[in-house]
Amino acid sequence: MQKNNIKNILIQALKPNRFSVMIGKIFKRFNDKQGMHSSNENLSWIESHSCEFQQLAMKLDMELWQEAECFSQKLQINSEEKLKNINYPLGGGGLYPLLYFITRYVKPSSILETGVAAGWSSCAFLEAIKINGKGKLYSSDFPYFRLPNPERYIGILVDESLKSNWDLYIDGDEKNLPMILNKLDAIDMFHYDSDKSYSGREMVMFGIETKLSQNSIILMDDIQDNSFFYDYIERNNIQEWYVFEFQGKYVGMIGSLH
């Protein structure tokens, strides 16, 4: 298995758009920027502010939350069927009931997500877009370079019937985002689930800030990994934000649903 990993890495490294991204990922793993708060301070802050998204959603629209739960159950069943014969870990789904609910509730015209993997979040966005009858999803990803032919697994859960509202880019955020942003006048909804390093989050948020408005919804996965979300809230004096727990991890949200 180790030999195969090395072989797969070398194959990806020889592709013109991949090598620099791979080197950058390795560098940040050992030389990431430090945040304003320690790991313990960050986790304590997260836990003290964490709430259940289900409670918020039910207050906003009980019937729509039930629809989101129904979608999530179907996605879970379909994903188990599609992934059962794949012998590689493709990552788990994020807080896809939340993503579906917010997309249906807000009805955004443009959604940007970083990090696709098997396509859990992409499915949530695209299914909600289909029912809304409006919207476009722009996704940035980078293949799992330890796997053979990793491109084939990106968004594997997404049905063909949903792909007409989807633009997918797979050369990493640094290369993908400038191309995506050139197509967008504004970002109504943004979901960050790619490079979990502090500097990776910082680079993306700085890059998209001119496309964000006061009404934009921002969601960031795995905020327990470092204090970027905590720091961002403080530095920008954000007034409306939430922290949600999902499967032992935490999602941060900025923006109003009221």
WOJO-V984836 format. One record per run of one state. SS is the DSSP state (helix for helix, strand for strand, loop for the rest). FROM is the first residue (numbers start at 1). TO is the last residue. If there is no record, write none. Layout:
SS&FROM&TO  SS&FROM&TO
//
This chain:
loop&1&1  helix&2&13  loop&14&18  helix&19&30  loop&31&38  helix&39&49  strand&50&51  loop&52&52  helix&53&60  loop&61&61  helix&62&83  loop&84&95  helix&96&106  loop&107&109  strand&110&114  loop&115&119  helix&120&132  loop&133&135  strand&136&140  loop&141&141  strand&142&142  loop&143&149  helix&150&153  loop&154&159  helix&160&165  strand&166&169  loop&170&170  strand&171&171  loop&172&172  helix&173&181  loop&182&188  strand&189&192  loop&193&197  helix&198&211  loop&212&216  strand&217&221  loop&222&227  helix&228&235  loop&236&240  strand&241&246  loop&247&248  strand&249&254  loop&255&258
//
